């Protein structure tokens, strides 16, 4: 690509109802910083049947421009349709950098785009900054979180990277309002080769691990599917969501949608309570953004204690009910309190 | 019908160590295994073959000469033929260069064997790089439809019906052939090799494909020079320092003590 602009683009993925997925909005946060450092605009790109809701969500979050393509073909995510539309826009406007959320759709889409545009893509970045030569330094965990790599894409544009939900916080609301550019795809869209036959939601739509303030997570030490009931009771007491390590998911005690870690979700709660989780690198890779980690484990040498802010060596089945009781005796049933979980 | 399974030989992740001086992986003495997700892709192909024995399963790997061991493992489990793409010109490839070499190798195999692959199966990602990029990048280069995070599948009316993991749970999709599917861990392990298959796999011929075979391809898209991304540096992850640890065995009031701290510091402010 010749003379690419200095702009940074963020793909704001939409749900079928036209609402923006949170990760796209989160990316406006590092996006703003990098766009300023690159000396370009922050552009959010939205594809949807009706882009109204997503545009409304994006505008107060600091984007200079929202680029939209609207129409029925964009209602349901389709890799080939989205690839065609986004590649058209990327080739037309030639941004310097393109960020996408590493949702399951984003992880289908980003490599497809990078392959079509023959440019570099870095997956699941946990830190983004510009290096001394003005290139994006994409930092990501590899080898199951045992090593971090800093990756550059010196010659190809756009420089592309994906970031998992929950790694960055939502940007602050600004008074400034960017412009909206309604684009359209001028060619025939690719034929749809794929139909969804049936869908099973294992996580209730109310559960939002990536957005949770407090997470109570269980590992191998929970011992069984029934064991998770003790965690659920405790989680209910303090108003937390339920997470799990790969060990617990692999054992079949809890659905994969609850998995936190390198091969699960990245979370950024205010408080992460790890119960019976040893703290393998692959799990720690998913909780790097947690503010406070509380670990409960029988093994005093468990890796998790090396990173935990608070640790209890003990049997989680005794500790959790006791902790609930101790908290209750100090806090009472303060259901009317308005400043919940205030730091 | 021909199914191609793409596999990678990877270091066994449980034994990874980082050299504290160079901040790079210590590879010496680390056992190499077949990438576990590729094993699930191979098992998915094997189950299609169980239902239709006329299916032929081909396994392809790109890597150094010793990656042949991963292909023999595939032959012992379920594959009928093995191909190794190996050449100095391929070394140092990032995901884009790797997918280019693999797609060119796939075209070469199709030409040489006079076949076309109805299905290409891959693991969803390799446990060393963890990028999940090569499958979709191959699909793009070959102009194929793609499905990622597959669990189990069956063929019906020239379509692949495949259950896949999503962010919210699971869904079943029907996709036209040819297509590329990547697989994650289903609720079962890949089949074990029988003694008879293992013996045959040891003797089987593995076709080696190098720069010579791909001479019509674009060498500027291969290896280190064909890779848009470069690793600038690697480093050990920074872990935050640990804090207060209490032991219930040594202090009967440990939990009460901790509850007090959590409340005093406003870490937990309400209970139901």
Interface residues (C-beta under 8 A of the other chain):
Chain A: X79 X80 X83 X103 X104 X107 X108 X110 X111 X112 X114 X115 X116 X118 X119 X120 X121 X122 X123 X124 X131 X137 X141 X142 X143 X144 X145 X146 X147 X148 X149 X150 X151 X152 X153 X154 X155 X156 X193 X194 X195 X196 X197 X198 X199 X200 X201 X202 X203 X205 X214 X236 X237 X238 X239 X250 X252 X255 X256 X257 X262 X263 X270 X271 X281 X282 X284 X285 X288 X292 X293 X294 X300 X305 X306 X307 X308 X309 X310 X311 X312 X313 X314 X315 X318 X319 X322 X323 X324 X326 X327 X328 X330 X331 X332 X333 X334 X335 X337 X339 X340 X341 X342 X343
Chain B: X11 X13 X16 X18 X23 X24 X25 X94 X95 X96 X99 X127 X128 X129 X130 X131 X132 X133 X134 X135 X136 X137 X139 X140 X141 X145 X146 X147 X148 X149 X161 X165 X166 X167 X168 X169 X170 X171 X172 X173 X174 X175 X176 X179 X185 X187 X221 X227 X228 X229 X230 X231 X232 X233 X234 X235 X236 X237 X239 X240 X241 X242 X243 X244 X245 X246 X247 X248 X249 X254 X255 X256 X258 X259 X260 X261 X262 X263 X266 X267 X268 X269 X270 X271 X272
